[in-house]
Structures are given as C-alpha cells and as structure tokens.
Amino acid sequence: MPPTHWNPKDPRPVAYPPPNGGWGPAPGQGAPPPGPGWGRPVSGPPQGWPGPGMPPGQGMQPVQGMPPGQGASPPAGPEPATFGRRLAARTIDYVLALFAAAAFFVVMAVVTVVLTGSDQTTDAEGTLWAVLFVFGWGLLLFFYDWLYLVTWGRTLGKMMVGIKVVSAADGGRLSQGQALGRSAFFGLPQSLPGLGHVFTMAESMAAFGDRRNRSLHDRVAGTVVIRT
C-alpha cells in the first residue's frame, strides 16, 4: 500500500491527491472530533427568546431567581419637586401673603374711617384687629392655597419656580376635597403662633423620608408636587 503522506525528500508524491482529500491525518487517525458545544452554532433563537412570527414580549422566560414582572425598569414618570425648590416657592408665597395682609389692614382701616367718620379706634375694634393680626395668618394661608390649588394646581410661588401639585394616584388635577384638605392641613395650624409654626415645619420636613418628596400634608390629601 503506498504511503498516505508525501515526504518532501521523495522526487514526487507517491499518491496525489492524498486519500483524505487534503493534507493532514487520514480519516480515523489524529484528534477525535470536537464534542458537543463546539463548532458552528445551531441556527435559531437562544432558549427563552421568542421564535419567528411571535409577538415581542411573548415566549420569553424570566431570569432565574427573579420574580415574574421584575427586571425591567418602570416607565419614567414626572420628576418630583425637590425640598429646596418647594421651600423657595413657599418663601415667595409667604412674602406675597404678607403684602396681601398689609394691604388688607390698610384698606379696612380706610373703610372704617369712612364709615364711622372718625379715626379713633374703640376697644372692640382694637381687640378685633389684634385677634386678626395674631391668629389670622393661618386663615389667610388656608384661603390663599385653597383658591390657587383648586383653580390652577399651584400657587404664585410654585408658578415662579416651575412646580405643580397633582393627584398622587394618577397625576391628574386636584379634586375639590384634595385642595381643601391639603390647604387646611398646612395653613390652619399656623393660626397658633409659635406652636403651629413648629408643627408645620416638622410635617413639611417629612418629605425627606418619602421617595417622592411628599410632606405630611401631601400624604394626608393624596397629592404630590412635581416639576413642570
């Protein structure tokens, strides 16, 4: 039987082409064929992927160890307003409320002088002015917030800094009850000088413990403040 390989020292190949159709060992000799997993991959989608003609999202297997429905990022919603932006809006509202209160007292003083024909203040009138001055601040804030929230969803201060109050459930417009409850919970406690302001400051800082930066008056009314 002639040799299956050509020795370069020989004048010419004894058998050409080699019996196995190319250079290298003959069939049945040399390294064994590769085992499973080697070589050209089998055509078709990987296991767990949807096959041809299947709508996206069907036929996919969840990742092992992950509960169904998890693994995909939820759709991005409106960005919650930061505490600093809300504080800036409230500061603007306080300044505007102070101007409104001062204008109210000036107008009422002029009206009183015109109606009574005297610039002298009686004891009863003095007591009334004192009560309004000390305890009327919370009532003013309540009406200020309520009227603006139920109409536009934001006060003048919130308009200036670009934030808005919406329903926490669906991001929609506030209902009458939500606007009323939120304004009452925030404004009316400030009718008590000192103690009421401490309470309002504490419940407002509860926003630091909520992932959507909601203060206590937001949670009670079911609202959230967002960027616009």
Summary of the structure (lengths in Angstrom):
residues: 228
radius of gyration: 40.0
end to end distance: 90.5
largest distance: 141.4
contacts: 526
relative contact order: 0.11
helix: 47%
strand: 5%
